[in-house]
Amino acid sequence: MTSASRSPSVRKPVPARSEPASAGQPGTGLPGVVDAADDRFFRHIVASMRNGVISVTADRRLAFANHVAYATLDLEPAPEDGGRPFIDVFRAQPDIVRILASAFELSHLPNRAELRLKRTGQVIGYTLSQVLNDEGRLAGVTLFFKDLTRVEQLEERERLRDRLAALGEMAATIAHELKNPLASIEVMAGLLRRHVSDASGVQSLVDDIISEAKMANAIVQEVLEFVRPIRLEVQHTSIAAVLHDAVRTAEGKVSRRDVAVIVQVDDGVPAIQADRHQLCQLFTNLLINAFEALNGQGTVAITARAGTDDDHRGMMEPQEAMASVVVDVADDGPGVPPEMLDRIFNPFFTTKPQGSGLGLAIVRKIVDAHEGRIDVNTGPEGGTRFRVTLPVLGARAWFERTPA
């Protein structure tokens, strides 16, 4: 940079006066605050806030951003950020750039608004405020925001539970009404098969009736299983044992043909407090889904490691990271179209001709029962990865821990 280049103006701290401040001094608008006071204390206040804070001057340059702002926006702070155009600093988060730019144009700034960041999928709640100088003129704007992603996830989980409860009552009623007629059809078709000759060609038709009746009855049973409340039988559970059982169970239900299955469990993965049978069903369903997506060719990689569920930035109070086990089930198949990612856990949503649409819905239900979380993503070159995060000590550990 040459000497002719414009360097950002930096406000130098002004030494505090020796005499005590009088209440209501002009220029500050705050009782007991001195205009010439050292601003380091105020910077420390902002830097220590649990919310993200970004301040921009009237000439659209970054004046200040605390570490929570950088962390929430998944950006790395740089020493030279101060004084740079805020558009350059936050270029990777265009939604933040748009909000800050609009603050200089709007007459009424939003208060307690919410926004989903397109780049990361995070949900933030934010407030914009104009900064006025002593003459009442605009000196800049400040953005206060908080990561509400976890809060949004919990609210969505509650909404999902409400929808499933209503859907469950309806599905259970329909399933019970269908179960008896289906059983009668299967029995009568079996009796009919005994009384028709093989040469008449009716045998194959009767066999088709019985096969379709059994398939319909299996779907009814799956619906009943889905709407039935989960009552966990919690025990000390080895994730490695659960995964190997799930592989065997999935292979017994769906032919994997030439699909390679790789299971890797780190040595440090602890046993967890969970329902072993339910977890086996969870991972069995994920494996069946992967086998069917690969159509006989490809690889499914299952990895398990110790981790922490430290996604608490949206909580009202910070929480100590809770020990968890993270299990990834990834395949190298065609992947899930982006427009379907938000719907694949919905009951009865399926892209398969013979699917019931309940496999992944049951997975979500089991994860929620264990107070865990499940995420899914598809890579740019295809492939799908399901990530299941389960607490080691169960959900009650959050409430049973006492301060040291």
N, C-alpha and C positions, 0 to 999 in steps of 0.2 A: 504494500500500500504506500503511495507517495504522500509527501507532506501536504499536498493539496487536497487529499481525500478528507471527507467530512468525518470527524470522530464524534461519537455520541457524547452529549453533555452529561456529566455525572454530578449529582448533588453532593457536595462535601459536607460531612457532619459539622455542625456548628456547636462550639462549646456551650454548655449550659450556663445560665446566669447564676451568680452566687446568691442573689437575694431570692426569697421564696416567691413562688408564682402566686398571683392574685387570681381569684375566681373570675371566670368569664372574660379573660383577656381577649381583645379584638384579634381577629384573624384565625383563631383556632376554633372558636365555637364550642370549646370544651372547657368546663371549669377546672382550674388548677393545672392547665397545660400551658407551657411557655413556648412561644414561637421559636425561640432559638435553642430549644432543647435538642440534645443529641438524638438523632433518629435511629440509632442502633437498637435501642430498646423496642421501638415500634416494629422494626424489621424482625427482631427476634420473636415478637408476638405473632406476626404473620407467618414467619417460618415455622412456628410451633403449632400452628392450627392443624386440626385433623381434616379440614376441608382443603380442596385445591383453591389456590388464589393466583390469579393472573392480573397484573396491572399493566396498562398500556397508556403511553403519553398521547397528547393531542396530535403529535406528528406521526402517530402510528408506529411507535417504537416500543419495544418491550422494556418496561421499567422494573418489573419484578415478577418472579414466579417461584412459588415454594416447591419443596421436594415432593409434596403430595400431588401437586399438579402434574409434575413430570411422571411420577410413578403411575398415576391413574390413567394418563394418556399414553403410557407405554413409550415414553421418549427419554432419551439420555440428555441430561443437562450439560451444557458447555460453558466454560468460563466467559466466552465472548458473546453469549446470548444477550446480556444486558446491553441495551442500546441498539440492537439490531431490529429491522422491521419485523413486526410480529408475524407477518405473512411468511417470512422465511423461517422463523423459529418453529412455527407450528404447521408447516407445509404438509407434513405427513398426516395431520388431522384437519382436513378441510372443513369439517363441521364446526370446529372451534374457531377457525379463521372467519367463517361466515358469521358466527355469533358476535365475535368481537367487532367485525366491520360494521355490522348492523347497529351496534350500540352508538355509533357516531351519527346515525341517520334517523333513528326512531325517536319520537317525542315521548313515548311511554315505553319504558323498558320492562321486559318480562320479570316477574317475581315468582319464584318457585315453579319454574317451567321444567319440563323433562324432555330429554332428547336421547335417541339411540345413535351412538356413533357408528357409522357405516363400516369404518375400517376394522374395529375390534369387536363390534356387536355389544359393547357396554352401554348401559343406561345410566345417564347422569341427571341429577337434579341441579338446576343452576339458577342464580340470580345475578342480574347485571345492575351495576350502579355507576352513575357518572361522578367523576371527581371534579369539584369546582374549586377555583383558586379564591384568594381573598376578595377579588372584585366580582365574584360570582360567575366568572367565565369558565368554560369547559377546559379543564387541564388534562383530562384523560378519562379512562373508564376502567372499571375493575370487574372481573368475573369471579364469582364465588361458586364452587360446584362440589358435588359429592357423588361418589360412585354408588349408584343404587342398584347395581346389577344383581347382587345377592338378594336384596329386598324384592326386586322384580321377580326373581326366580321363585322365591317363597310364595309370593302372591299368586304367581301362575300355577304353582303346585296346588294351592288351595282352590283356585278356580277349577283346575283339572279334577280335583277330588269331588267338588260339587257336581261337575258334569258327569263324572263316572257314577256317582251315587244315583243320580236321576236316570242315567242310561242303564245302570245295573238293575234297577227295579223293573224297568220296561223289558229288558232282555231276559231277566229271570222268568217273568210271567210268560213271555212268548216261548221260551225254551221248554218250560214245563208243559205248555199246551201242545208243543210239537213232539215231545219225547214219546208219549204213549202212541199216537198214530204212527210214528216211524217204526216203533217196535212191532206194532200190529202188521204193518206192511211187510216187514222183514220176515215175520213168522209165517204169514199167509203165502208169501212168495216161496218160502221153503217148502211148504206143504204142496203148493202147486207144482213145484219141480219134481216131486215124487210121482205125480200122476200124469206127466206128459212124456211122450216118447222122445228119444234122442234124435230120431230121424226127422221129426217135425220142424226142427229149427226153433222151437219155442224155448228149448233149454237155454240157449244163449241169451234170449230176451229176459228170461226169468233171472238168469245170473246177473244181468245188467241191473235189473230192479233191485236185487239184493245188495249189489255193490254200491249203488247210488244211495240206498237207504242207510247202509252202514256209514258212508261218507257223511251224509246229512246228520246222522246221529252223533258222529264224532265231532262235528261242528257244534252241535247242541251241547255236548259235554264240555267242549272248550269254552263256550259262552258261559255255562254254569260255573266252570272253574274260575273264569275271569271275574264274574260279579261276586263271587263268594269272598267275604272279608278274609284278609290274611291274618292269621294268628301265629306269630313267630314262636318257634321253640328254640330259644337261644341257647347256644352251647359254645364251648371253646372249639373253634373251627379252623382247620388248616386250609388255606387257599390253594396250596399245591394239590392236596387231595381232592378238593372240590373241582378243580380244573381237569384233572385226569378222569374223574368220574363223568364230568360233562362231555368230554371227548368221546368216551365209550358210549354214553347214552345217545349222543347225536349221531354217531356212526350206526347205531342200531335202528334209528328212525329214518335216516336219509343216507343213501349211498353217496359216499364222497368221491368214489372212483379214483381219478388220478390227482386229487387235491392233496397237497402235502400240508401236514399240520405240525407246527413247531411250537413247543411249549417251553418257556424259559421263566423260571421263578428265581429271583435273587435270593441269596443266602440270608439276607437280613430281613426278609418279609416275616412279620410276626403273625401269630394266630389271632383271629378276631372273634368277637362275641357276635354270633350271627346264627341264622337258621340254615344248617347245612343243606337240607333238602331244597329249600327255596333258592339258595344260591346256585345249586346244581341245575335247577330248572332255568334260572336266569341265563347262565352261560351256555346251557344246551340250546336254548332258543337263539342266542346270538350265533352259535356255531351252525345251526341249521340254516339260519338266514344267510350266512357266508357261503355254505356249501351250495345252496340253491343259486346264489348270485354268480358263483364261479362256473357253474354248469360243467363240473367234472374236470376243469383244468385250472391250475393256479396254486396259490399258497395262502394259508391262514397262519398268522403269527400271533401267539398269545404270550404276553409278557406281564409279569407281576412284580411290583417293587413297593418298597415302603415309601411313604410320602406324608405330606401334611395338607389338610384342607384349610389353606390359609386365605381363602377368598372371603374376607370379612370386611372389606373396605366400605361396603354399603351398610354395615351395621351401625346402630346409633352409638355403640361403645366398642372400642377395639377388643378383640378376643385373642386369647393365646391360641396359636396354631394347634389344631387337634391332630394327633397321630392317625394316619389313615393308610389304607392299602389301595394302590392304584393298579387296575388291571386293564390292559389294552387288548382288544380283539380286532386285528386288522387283516384285511384281505387285499389282494391286488386285482380285484375284479373291475367292472366298469364304473363302479361308484354310484352315488345317489345324486340325481339332478338337484341343483340348488333350490329349485322351487318346491321340492318335496321334503327337504330337510326338516321343516317345521311341522310336517304332518305325519311323519313315519311312526310316531308313537301314539297317534290317535287310534282309538278302537275302530276296527272294521275297515281301516284304510290299508289297501294292498294293491300291488301291481301284478300279482300272480293270478293266473286263471283259476287255480284251485285253492288259493289262499283264503283263510278266514279273516285275516287282518288283525289277529289278536296276539300273535307271537311277540312283537315288540311292545305292544300295550301291556302285556303281562310282565315283560322285562322292566318297564318303567314302574309298574305297580310294586314289584318286589324291591326295586332300588329305593323307592319312596318309603316303603315299610321299614327299611333299614336306615332311614334318614341319610341315605347316600345321595349321590348325584351321577347322572349319566350324560355324556356329551358325545356328539357324533360329528364327524367332518369327512369331507372328500377332498383328496389331493387334486392338484391341477392336471395330473396325468392319470386320474382314475384311482380306484382303490377306496375303501371305506374303513374308517377306524372308529370303533366304539370304545370310549373310555369310561370305566366304572370306578368311582371313588367311594370307598366304604370306610366308615370310622372303625378304628380298632376296638374301642371300648363301647361302641354303641352310642345312640343319640343321647341317652341319659347322662353320659359323661360330661356334657356341657354344663348340666345343672348340678351335678354332684360335686364338681371341683370347688374347692374353697380356696380363698386367697391365702398365700403363704404368710 
